[in-house]
Amino acid sequence: MKKVIIGLIVGFWLVMMGLLLVKEGLLPTKRKVLSYKEFLSKDIPFQEEWMGIYFNREKIGYSWTTINPHPKGFMVNSRASIFVSLCSKNMKMDITGLSIIDKDYRLSSFHYSLLSSDHKAKIKGRVEKDKLFLSVLTGEVETERIISLKENPLLSDLLTPFRAFPRLDTGKEYLVSIIDPLSLALDTVKIKVTGKDSLLFEDKPLEVVVLNLDYKGISTKVFTTPDGRILKCETPFGLTLIKESAEDQTEFEKGSLKFDIAGAVSIPSNVKIKSFRDVRFLRARITGVDLSRYRLADSRQKVLDNNLVEISAPADNKEAAAKIPISKYEEFLEPTLFIQSEDERITEKAGEIIGDEDNACLAAKKLLVWMGKNLKKSPTLSIPSAIDVLESKTGDCNEYAVLFAALAKSVGIPTKICIGLVYYEGSFYYHAWVKSYLGYWCDIDPVLGQMPVDATHIKFIEGDPSRQADILDLIGRVKIEVLEYK
């Protein structure tokens, strides 16, 4: 049981890390001119770069990028592979991408894929004048969106899709428009050249230029040669990329030892909590991060002075439950890219599960019981899609959360995703669950079968799954001191 729970929670974290590699890790950024011209050269017919991916100094994978001439202009191929051990099982995740840049150095089209042992997702896009046509395919479900462009964006490509940064002025800040593949929306990255430094690279001291990339409050430090070639990149949560050779990656793949990620993402507790699934009250001090950045305070969580947080687990109250469908909080009834609550397969299954039940509390319990009986808990590397989970009937906390949210929304129960931490046998782990409005807001953990959740669930973020990567700022920084529980 311990390995299963740890695997479910850590598998969720690993997916977030993989998504970050797509949407944030070492962005292909440039000045506000927003042209690929400063990165690409028609005088160089072929470019290739390899980088090793490390977590807490342990190698977990590599990235590879090539730039080739193309009839339209340039073709950029990218691939990142991550290898880890999870619950004594070796797992691999591949993220691949291809971008076409036209002869005017503007993004023309692209497609990405994320592939793990049993899940895959694809993201495609093309630019036509001032419109960006996007589609996401998860399992057999395709979602499309059209975005109006004020300027041609840079693609938030895989890791280091270009061999170098352009020359930027020290001390100045640059804003860059990118595409966020999770929300399929435009976003902004800030770049600042902080100055020169010395870096020990391949056992030799080198003079480097240091850039700081800021995306949603997460800062990545990039070390380049004076002419802009990337040597090393560091994130605050332990992920590091280092320029290497193709031979280094061949030797790495031959190795049988894979990084055991379970212990690397846990937050040790100062006390061992007994009967933790039955805890109804928890008081803790949370340090290491700015709590004002997160939405901790709600009906279940109170934020006090000196970083103190009190969490309660109120009993559910079917007598106070509303009748469904509920007309309040309409924004949390809307389908999203990955919570397809209006899909016929979702609505039919939800109707089949709840039958004629119109009490929101009892209907939610029926959904919870059905998922507990019909889904298989399994560590999963995926971009979770409700339809995909309904078809496969497997997943971890993330998959359980998006499916429950879709089923609940489809019968008129407003629901949002919660991202945070949960206690398990001596440590806190990253976790996902849901919060549904039943006439009152109730936190529900589909993978643990809890309604309401116990008081060791500490929520940091709520809303849509596209916000998951925001919690990465906690990794390696947050500390929890349990002061009282009962």
Order of alpha helices (4+ residues) and beta strands (2+ residues): alpha-beta-beta-beta-beta-beta-beta-beta-beta-beta-beta-beta-beta-beta-beta-alpha-beta-beta-beta-beta-beta-alpha-alpha-beta-alpha-beta-alpha-beta-beta-beta-beta-beta
